[in-house]
Amino acid sequence: MKKLVATLLAAAMAMSLLTGCSGGNSGGNETASTTAATTAAAKEETTAAAAETTAAETEAETPDPDTIAVMVPPVTGDYPELMEKWIAEYTADHPWITVDLTNTSWNENPDKISTMALSGEAPDIVMNDFKMLGTLVEMGVAVNVADYMDPEALADYDQNALDYLTLEGTLYALPLYMTIQALGGNKAMMEAAGADVEKIQTEGWTWDEFLEIIKNGTVKDQTWGLTFASAGSSTKDFVNIFGVAAGINNDFTPSLKYAYTSENMKNLLSTVETLVSSGYMPNYGVEAGQRLVMLQTGQTMVTGKAMPLFESNVKNNIAALADGSALEGTVEDLEYVFLPVPTLENVQPACYGIVDCLIPCRNQNSTDEHLKNVCDFLNFLTSGERIAEVANQVYLPAVCESGRKAQEGTVLDQSDANAAASERCLGLVIAPPTGVTTEQSANADTIMTEVIVPKFQALIAGETTADDMYQAICDAAFAAFGEDGCETGFFTY
């Protein structure tokens, strides 16, 4: 009986529980539906919020559109085409960047840079040599490259090249190449004029030997013994390259005195005055692009400025005879020889070396973010395969590790004699002294542009004398540097 009651009680309790659950399930279904709807809505809101966050993050990660303006002269014969190719490569990986390219000539390039910089409209990247940096710093448009580049990227470049581009501890550009500038000649013509070309290339020559050879190589109304680019800004090249002949390797002496007021300069000007009056070279300005044309067409025996790469220009022009696109009057058997500059008495043989560079500039639209973009593109142009292609065309080793690596295996179409002469001249380059200030550099550039260049052009034309030109230089230099800051005696390195 007790067992039956217990069983009945258990059954009743079970029914009660089942009934309670049944009643609870009815209310629970409504709650579950509400909960599910709420959860779904929450999920939608979360998904929408996540999508908005992702979109915001993506927008934040994508840089703002930016335009970089570049102005360059024809660094190599096909540099404009190369630049277009590199711009396409860079912008493919950096689609927010647009590059506006302006091609300019060698002669007009320096003036354009200065004019645009003064008006606050300097291009973001320009090309010139290291001697213009002081002027750009004084104008307030120069950029400290190290502020906008990763130190690891800067470590790719050779320090000796960067030293040329540094003033008072600040780096203002990246190097394209370190080149040598001297003379080039027609080997057959020189030998006919009595030159021992092999000896000249391996040992150098004196000024007297040089004068005798260009005298013998001058044929009236047919061939000049020497033609040097001397029109416009090219006049600087004449002064710099032949300055080495007189022992002036840089604007400043090792003791940081201005060099163009020295006895060395006085000797150079007197020598050039004699050279011009001799009739062995033109007494008018020759455009930069014309002097190589004159060599290739037999109008001159020796030319300047000249660089090792001109051997390639000469060979390419001769090859163009096959399709009729060569220069009219091309000398078909011309063998180009790279030559050192002759030296005056008591002067040690040397060679004028220079670092050509790409320079970032500030303008009225510059911001830190923009300058980061500018310097990133600048580094792209001056490293790796891009700079290797330029270095190969100018017959020089790259001045950065990534460029030299990209050059590996390249065989240049350069004669052994010219390669050896180039190597010898590279070893004769005397780098600028350390410690030159921004102000000194800017003043030296101003005197070169406003006094030396126009006076030198007048000297070549016979419109002034060596003594008058020398005095004009001294007057300007004493005013800029003080007489104590100028070298007035003869100096050597």
C-alpha positions in Angstrom: 0.0 0.0 0.0 2.8 2.4 1.0 4.6 1.5 -2.2 1.5 2.2 -4.3 1.0 5.6 -2.6 4.6 6.4 -3.2 4.3 5.5 -6.8 1.1 7.5 -7.2 2.8 10.5 -5.5 5.8 10.2 -7.8 3.5 10.1 -10.8 1.6 13.1 -9.6 4.7 15.0 -9.1 5.9 14.1 -12.6 2.7 15.2 -14.1 2.9 18.4 -12.1 6.4 19.0 -13.5 5.3 18.2 -17.0 2.3 20.6 -16.7 4.5 23.3 -15.3 7.0 22.8 -18.1 4.2 22.8 -20.6 2.9 26.1 -19.3 6.5 27.4 -19.2 7.2 26.4 -22.8 4.3 28.4 -24.1 5.8 31.6 -22.6 9.3 30.5 -23.4 8.7 30.2 -27.1 7.6 33.8 -27.2 10.7 34.8 -25.4 12.9 32.7 -27.6 11.4 34.4 -30.7 12.0 37.8 -29.3 15.5 36.9 -28.2 16.3 35.5 -31.7 15.0 38.7 -33.4 17.0 40.8 -31.0 20.1 38.8 -31.6 19.7 39.0 -35.4 19.2 42.8 -35.2 22.2 43.1 -33.0 24.2 41.0 -35.4 23.1 43.2 -38.3 24.1 46.3 -36.3 27.5 44.7 -35.4 28.1 43.7 -39.0 27.2 47.2 -40.2 29.4 48.8 -37.5 32.3 46.4 -38.5 31.8 47.3 -42.2 31.9 51.0 -41.3 35.0 50.5 -39.2 36.7 48.5 -42.0 35.8 51.2 -44.5 37.1 53.9 -42.1 40.3 52.0 -41.5 40.8 51.4 -45.3 40.2 55.1 -45.9 42.7 56.0 -43.2 45.3 53.5 -44.6 45.0 54.8 -48.2 47.2 58.0 -48.5 45.7 61.2 -49.8 46.3 61.8 -53.6 49.5 63.7 -54.2 51.3 65.2 -57.2 55.1 65.4 -57.5 56.6 67.8 -60.0 59.9 66.8 -61.6 62.2 68.9 -63.9 65.3 67.4 -65.4 67.7 68.0 -68.4 68.7 65.1 -70.7 71.0 63.3 -68.2 71.4 60.6 -70.9 70.3 60.6 -74.5 67.1 58.7 -73.6 66.6 60.0 -70.1 63.1 61.5 -70.9 61.9 58.1 -72.1 63.5 56.4 -69.1 61.8 58.8 -66.7 58.4 58.1 -68.3 59.0 54.3 -67.8 60.1 54.7 -64.2 57.2 57.0 -63.4 54.8 54.4 -64.8 56.5 51.7 -62.6 56.4 53.8 -59.5 52.8 55.0 -59.8 51.6 51.4 -60.5 52.7 50.6 -57.0 51.7 54.0 -55.6 48.4 54.7 -57.4 47.7 57.8 -55.2 50.8 59.5 -56.6 50.8 61.5 -59.9 54.1 62.7 -61.3 54.3 65.7 -63.6 57.5 65.6 -65.7 59.1 68.6 -67.3 62.1 68.1 -69.6 64.5 71.0 -69.9 67.8 71.6 -71.7 71.2 71.7 -70.0 71.7 75.4 -70.7 68.3 76.6 -69.4 68.1 74.2 -66.5 70.0 76.3 -63.8 68.2 79.5 -64.6 64.8 77.8 -64.6 65.5 76.3 -61.2 66.6 79.6 -59.7 63.6 81.6 -61.2 61.0 79.1 -60.0 62.6 78.8 -56.6 62.5 82.5 -56.0 58.8 82.6 -56.9 58.0 79.8 -54.5 57.2 77.5 -57.3 60.2 75.3 -57.4 59.6 71.7 -58.8 59.6 69.1 -56.1 62.6 67.4 -57.7 65.3 69.1 -59.9 68.6 67.9 -61.3 71.8 69.9 -61.0 75.3 69.5 -59.7 76.3 69.8 -56.0 77.5 73.4 -56.4 73.9 74.7 -56.6 73.0 73.4 -53.2 74.3 76.4 -51.2 72.2 78.7 -53.3 69.0 76.7 -52.8 69.7 76.5 -49.0 70.0 80.3 -48.9 66.8 80.7 -50.9 65.1 78.6 -48.2 63.9 75.9 -50.6 66.4 73.1 -49.8 65.2 70.0 -47.9 67.0 68.0 -45.3 66.7 64.6 -47.0 67.5 62.7 -43.8 64.4 64.1 -42.2 62.2 62.2 -44.7 64.0 59.0 -45.4 64.6 55.7 -43.6 68.2 55.5 -42.3 68.5 52.0 -43.9 67.6 53.5 -47.3 70.3 56.2 -46.9 72.8 53.6 -45.9 72.6 52.3 -49.5 74.6 55.3 -50.8 78.4 55.8 -50.8 79.4 58.2 -48.1 81.9 60.0 -50.3 79.1 60.8 -52.8 76.9 62.0 -49.9 79.7 64.2 -48.6 79.5 66.3 -51.8 75.8 66.9 -51.1 76.2 67.8 -47.5 76.6 71.3 -46.1 77.2 72.0 -42.4 76.1 68.4 -41.6 72.9 68.5 -43.6 72.2 66.3 -46.6 70.3 68.2 -49.3 70.2 65.7 -52.3 70.8 62.2 -53.5 73.5 61.4 -56.0 72.9 60.3 -59.6 76.6 59.6 -60.3 80.1 60.9 -59.6 81.5 61.7 -63.0 84.8 63.0 -64.4 84.9 65.8 -67.0 87.8 66.5 -69.2 88.5 66.4 -73.0 87.7 64.1 -75.9 89.3 63.8 -79.3 89.5 62.2 -82.7 92.4 59.8 -82.4 93.4 59.8 -86.1 93.4 63.5 -86.3 95.4 63.8 -83.1 98.0 61.3 -84.3 98.3 63.2 -87.6 98.9 66.4 -85.5 101.8 64.7 -83.8 100.1 63.5 -80.6 101.2 60.3 -78.8 97.6 59.5 -77.7 98.5 56.4 -75.7 101.1 58.4 -73.6 98.6 61.3 -73.1 95.9 58.9 -71.8 98.3 57.1 -69.5 100.6 59.9 -68.3 98.9 63.2 -69.1 100.4 66.2 -71.0 101.7 69.6 -70.4 100.1 72.8 -71.5 102.9 73.4 -74.1 102.4 70.0 -75.6 98.7 70.6 -75.7 99.1 73.9 -77.5 101.4 72.4 -80.1 99.0 69.6 -80.9 95.9 71.8 -81.2 97.9 74.2 -83.3 98.9 71.4 -85.7 95.3 70.1 -85.7 93.8 73.5 -86.7 92.9 73.7 -90.4 91.6 77.2 -91.4 88.0 77.3 -92.4 87.7 73.5 -91.8 88.8 72.2 -88.4 89.4 73.8 -85.1 92.1 72.3 -82.9 89.9 72.7 -79.9 86.2 73.5 -79.4 84.8 73.9 -75.9 81.1 74.4 -75.0 81.1 78.0 -73.7 77.6 79.4 -74.2 75.2 80.0 -71.3 75.8 78.0 -68.2 78.2 75.7 -70.1 80.9 78.4 -69.5 81.0 77.1 -65.9 82.3 73.9 -67.3 85.1 75.6 -69.2 86.2 77.4 -66.0 85.9 74.3 -63.8 87.6 71.9 -66.1 90.4 74.1 -67.3 90.7 75.4 -63.7 92.2 72.0 -62.9 94.9 72.7 -65.5 95.9 75.7 -63.3 95.6 73.7 -60.0 92.1 75.0 -59.1 90.2 71.8 -58.3 87.4 73.4 -56.2 85.9 76.7 -55.3 87.8 76.7 -52.0 91.4 75.8 -51.1 92.1 73.2 -48.4 92.3 76.2 -45.9 88.8 77.2 -47.0 89.9 80.3 -48.9 88.2 81.3 -52.1 90.3 79.9 -54.9 89.5 82.1 -58.0 91.4 85.1 -56.6 94.6 83.2 -56.6 97.7 83.4 -58.8 96.5 80.1 -60.2 93.5 81.8 -61.7 95.5 84.7 -63.0 97.7 82.2 -64.8 94.7 80.4 -66.3 93.1 83.6 -67.6 96.3 84.7 -69.3 96.7 81.3 -70.9 93.1 81.3 -72.1 93.5 84.8 -73.5 96.5 83.6 -75.5 94.7 80.4 -76.6 91.7 82.4 -78.0 93.8 84.9 -79.8 95.9 82.1 -81.4 92.9 81.1 -83.6 93.0 77.5 -82.4 89.5 77.6 -81.0 86.3 79.5 -81.8 86.1 83.0 -80.4 82.3 82.7 -79.9 80.0 80.8 -77.7 79.4 77.1 -78.6 76.3 75.5 -77.3 76.7 72.4 -75.1 74.9 70.1 -77.6 77.0 71.4 -80.5 80.5 70.5 -79.4 80.1 66.8 -79.8 78.4 67.3 -83.1 81.4 69.2 -84.3 83.7 66.4 -83.2 81.6 63.7 -84.9 81.5 65.7 -88.2 85.2 66.6 -88.3 84.8 70.3 -87.4 87.1 70.0 -84.4 89.9 67.7 -83.4 89.5 68.0 -79.6 86.4 68.9 -77.7 85.1 69.6 -74.1 83.5 69.2 -71.8 83.9 65.5 -72.5 83.0 62.4 -70.5 83.7 58.7 -71.0 80.1 58.1 -72.2 80.7 60.1 -75.4 82.4 57.0 -76.8 78.9 55.4 -76.8 77.4 58.5 -78.5 80.0 58.4 -81.2 79.5 54.7 -81.9 75.8 54.9 -82.0 75.9 57.8 -84.4 78.2 55.9 -86.8 75.9 52.8 -86.6 73.1 55.1 -87.6 74.7 55.6 -91.0 73.1 52.3 -91.9 69.6 53.7 -91.8 70.4 57.3 -92.8 69.7 58.8 -89.4 73.3 59.8 -88.5 74.5 63.3 -88.4 75.2 64.8 -91.8 78.9 64.8 -92.5 79.6 62.0 -89.9 83.2 60.8 -89.9 82.7 57.1 -90.5 86.0 55.9 -89.0 86.1 58.2 -86.0 87.7 56.6 -82.9 86.8 58.6 -79.8 89.5 59.0 -77.2 88.9 60.2 -73.6 91.7 62.7 -72.6 92.9 64.3 -69.4 93.3 68.1 -69.1 96.8 69.4 -69.7 98.6 71.0 -66.8 100.4 74.3 -66.5 103.9 74.6 -64.9 104.2 73.6 -61.2 100.7 72.0 -61.2 100.1 68.4 -60.3 97.9 66.4 -62.7 94.3 66.2 -61.6 90.8 65.7 -63.0 87.6 67.7 -62.4 85.1 65.4 -60.6 81.6 66.3 -59.9 78.5 64.7 -58.3 75.4 65.3 -60.3 72.3 64.9 -58.2 68.5 65.0 -57.8 67.5 67.7 -55.4 64.2 67.9 -53.5 62.8 71.4 -53.1 60.2 73.1 -51.0 57.6 75.2 -52.6 54.4 77.0 -51.4 52.5 73.8 -51.4 54.9 71.6 -49.4 53.8 69.7 -46.3 55.7 67.0 -44.3 53.6 64.3 -45.8 54.2 65.6 -49.3 58.0 65.8 -48.7 57.9 62.2 -47.5 56.4 61.2 -50.8 58.9 63.3 -52.7 61.9 61.8 -51.0 60.5 58.3 -51.4 60.2 58.8 -55.2 63.6 60.5 -55.2 65.2 57.4 -53.6 63.4 55.2 -56.1 65.0 57.2 -59.0 68.5 57.1 -57.6 68.8 53.5 -56.6 68.5 49.9 -57.9 67.9 49.2 -61.5 67.1 52.8 -62.4 70.4 54.2 -61.3 72.3 51.2 -62.7 70.8 52.0 -66.1 72.0 55.6 -65.9 75.4 54.6 -64.6 75.9 52.1 -67.4 75.1 54.7 -70.0 77.6 57.2 -68.6 80.2 54.4 -68.3 80.6 54.8 -64.5 80.1 52.6 -61.5 77.0 53.4 -59.5 77.5 55.2 -56.2 75.1 53.1 -54.2 75.2 49.4 -53.3 71.8 48.5 -54.9 72.9 50.2 -58.1 76.2 48.3 -58.3 74.4 45.0 -57.6 72.1 45.8 -60.5 75.1 46.5 -62.7 76.7 43.1 -62.1 77.3 41.2 -65.4 77.0 44.4 -67.5 79.6 44.6 -70.3 80.1 48.1 -71.5 81.0 48.9 -75.2 84.1 50.8 -74.1 87.6 50.5 -75.4 90.3 49.2 -73.0 92.3 52.4 -73.6 89.4 54.7 -72.7 88.5 52.5 -69.7 92.0 52.8 -68.4 92.1 56.5 -69.0 88.8 56.9 -67.2 90.0 54.9 -64.2 93.2 57.0 -64.1 91.3 60.3 -64.1 88.9 59.1 -61.4 91.9 58.5 -59.2 93.0 62.1 -59.8 89.8 63.7 -58.6 90.3 66.0 -55.5 87.1 66.2 -53.5 85.9 69.6 -52.1 87.4 70.4 -48.6 85.2 69.7 -45.6 83.9 72.7 -43.6 82.6 74.8 -46.5 79.6 76.7 -45.1 76.2 77.2 -46.8 77.0 81.0 -47.1 80.4 80.3 -48.7 78.9 77.9 -51.2 76.0 80.3 -52.1 78.4 83.2 -52.5 80.7 81.2 -54.7 77.8 80.1 -56.9 76.7 83.8 -57.2 80.1 85.0 -58.2 80.4 82.2 -60.8 77.1 83.0 -62.3 77.1 86.8 -62.1 80.8 87.6 -62.6 83.0 84.8 -63.9 80.6 83.4 -66.5 79.8 86.7 -68.3 83.4 87.9 -68.0 84.8 84.6 -69.3 82.4 84.8 -72.3 83.6 88.3 -73.0 87.3 87.1 -72.7 86.6 84.4 -75.3 85.0 87.0 -77.6 88.0 89.4 -77.1 85.8 92.0 -75.4 87.7 92.1 -72.2 91.2 91.2 -71.0 92.5 88.6 -68.6 93.6 91.4 -66.2 90.3 93.1 -66.2 88.4 89.9 -65.6 90.7 88.9 -62.7 90.2 92.3 -61.1 86.4 92.0 -61.4 86.6 88.6 -59.7 88.7 89.9 -56.9 86.4 92.9 -56.3 83.3 90.6 -56.0 85.1 88.0 -53.9 86.6 90.5 -51.4 83.2 92.0 -50.9 81.6 88.5 -50.3 84.3 86.8 -48.3 86.6 89.5 -47.1 90.2 89.7 -48.4 91.3 87.4 -45.6 88.8 84.8 -46.9 90.4 84.8 -50.4 93.6 83.2 -51.7 95.7 85.7 -53.5 99.0 83.8 -53.9 99.8 80.5 -55.6 98.6 77.4 -53.9 98.9 73.6 -54.3 97.0 70.7 -52.8 
